[in-house]
Amino acid sequence: MSNTIKDVVLSDDRPKSLLLQKHSDYLASYGLNKDDYEYCMTEYLRMSGIYWSLTAMELMGQSHRMPKEEIIEFIKSCQDTESGGVSSSVGHDPHMLYTLSAVQVLAMYDRLDCLDVEGLVRFVSSLQNEDGSFCGKY
C-alpha cells in the first residue's frame, strides 16, 4: 500500500478562477522558438500537440491566434507519399494516432482537401486486423 505525500502547499492568495488569457498566451507562443530545447525534445509529439493546442484554443475562443497556414503546411509535409499515413513530425514514421490528429485539425480548419484522401484510406485500411480492430502502424 502506498502513502500519500503532500508535496505542494497551496497558499490562499492563489487565483480563484481560470486564467484563460495566460493559458492562451502560453499556447499561442509555444513552438515559436524552434531552437528551444523543449521544442526539439517533443518533436515526436508534434502532431498531437498541435491538435490538443488548437482544440484548447478553440474552447477558449482564441483559435484565431494559431498560425493556421503554417500548421496546414506542416501537416501536409508530414503525410507519407508511399503509405498515405501521417507522422508526428517530418521524417518520422506514419502512425494511426498522428493521422487522426492531422485529420481532426484539418477538419477544424475545413481544409481536408490538403491531404491525399485516397492515401489516408489506404493507410488506415492497411492497419485493420482480421478481427476488425486496428494497429497503430505497420
C-alpha positions in Angstrom: 0.0 0.0 0.0 1.3 3.5 -0.8 1.4 6.5 1.4 0.1 9.9 0.2 2.8 12.6 0.4 1.8 16.2 0.5 4.5 17.8 -1.7 2.8 21.1 -2.5 1.4 23.7 -0.2 -1.1 26.0 -1.9 -1.5 29.4 -0.5 -4.7 31.3 -0.1 -3.7 34.0 -2.5 -3.8 31.7 -5.5 -6.2 32.6 -8.3 -9.8 31.6 -7.7 -10.7 31.5 -11.4 -9.2 30.0 -14.6 -6.8 32.5 -16.1 -7.8 32.0 -19.8 -5.6 34.8 -21.1 -2.5 33.2 -19.5 -3.3 29.8 -21.0 -4.0 31.2 -24.4 -0.8 33.3 -24.3 1.2 30.2 -23.5 -0.3 28.1 -26.2 0.0 30.9 -28.8 3.7 31.3 -28.0 4.5 27.6 -27.8 6.8 26.5 -30.6 7.7 29.9 -31.8 11.4 29.3 -30.9 12.2 26.2 -32.9 15.7 26.1 -31.3 14.2 25.7 -27.9 15.2 22.5 -26.0 11.6 21.6 -25.2 10.6 22.1 -28.9 13.3 19.7 -30.1 12.6 17.1 -27.4 8.9 17.0 -28.1 9.2 16.5 -31.8 7.7 13.0 -31.6 4.6 14.6 -30.1 4.2 17.5 -32.5 1.1 16.4 -34.4 -0.9 15.5 -31.3 0.4 18.7 -29.6 -1.0 20.8 -32.5 -4.4 19.1 -32.2 -4.6 19.5 -28.4 -3.4 23.1 -28.5 -5.8 24.1 -31.3 -8.7 22.3 -29.5 -7.9 24.2 -26.3 -7.6 27.5 -28.1 -10.9 26.8 -29.8 -12.6 26.2 -26.5 -11.2 29.5 -25.2 -12.3 31.4 -28.3 -8.7 32.1 -29.3 -8.1 29.7 -32.2 -7.5 32.8 -34.4 -4.1 33.2 -32.7 -2.8 30.0 -34.0 -0.7 30.1 -37.2 -3.2 28.4 -39.5 -1.3 28.4 -42.7 1.9 27.2 -41.0 0.0 24.4 -39.3 -1.6 23.3 -42.6 1.8 23.3 -44.4 3.3 21.3 -41.5 0.6 18.7 -41.7 1.0 18.4 -45.5 4.7 17.9 -45.1 4.1 15.0 -42.6 2.0 12.9 -45.0 4.0 9.9 -46.3 3.5 9.6 -50.0 4.2 5.9 -50.0 1.9 4.7 -47.2 -0.5 7.6 -47.2 -0.3 7.9 -43.4 0.7 11.0 -41.4 3.7 11.1 -39.0 4.2 13.1 -35.8 6.8 15.3 -37.5 8.8 15.5 -40.7 11.0 12.4 -41.1 9.1 10.3 -38.6 7.1 7.1 -39.3 3.4 7.4 -40.1 1.1 6.2 -37.3 -2.7 5.9 -36.9 -2.7 8.4 -33.9 -0.9 11.2 -35.8 -3.0 10.5 -38.9 -6.2 11.0 -36.8 -4.8 14.2 -35.2 -3.9 15.6 -38.6 -7.4 14.8 -40.0 -9.0 16.4 -36.9 -7.0 19.6 -37.2 -7.8 19.9 -40.9 -11.4 19.2 -40.2 -11.5 22.1 -37.7 -9.9 24.3 -40.4 -12.3 22.9 -43.1 -9.2 22.0 -45.2 -9.4 18.2 -45.6 -8.6 18.9 -49.2 -4.9 19.4 -48.2 -4.3 15.7 -47.7 -4.3 12.8 -50.1 -7.6 11.2 -49.0 -7.0 8.0 -51.1 -3.6 7.6 -49.4 -5.3 8.1 -46.0 -7.9 5.4 -46.7 -5.2 3.1 -48.0 -3.1 3.6 -44.8 -6.0 3.1 -42.4 -7.2 0.1 -44.3 -3.8 -1.5 -44.2 -3.8 -1.3 -40.4 -7.0 -3.2 -39.9 -6.6 -6.6 -38.3 -8.7 -9.7 -39.3 -10.9 -9.3 -36.2 -11.8 -5.7 -37.2 -9.5 -3.9 -34.7 -6.7 -1.7 -35.8 -3.0 -1.5 -35.0 -1.2 1.9 -34.9 1.5 1.3 -37.5 2.9 -1.4 -39.8 
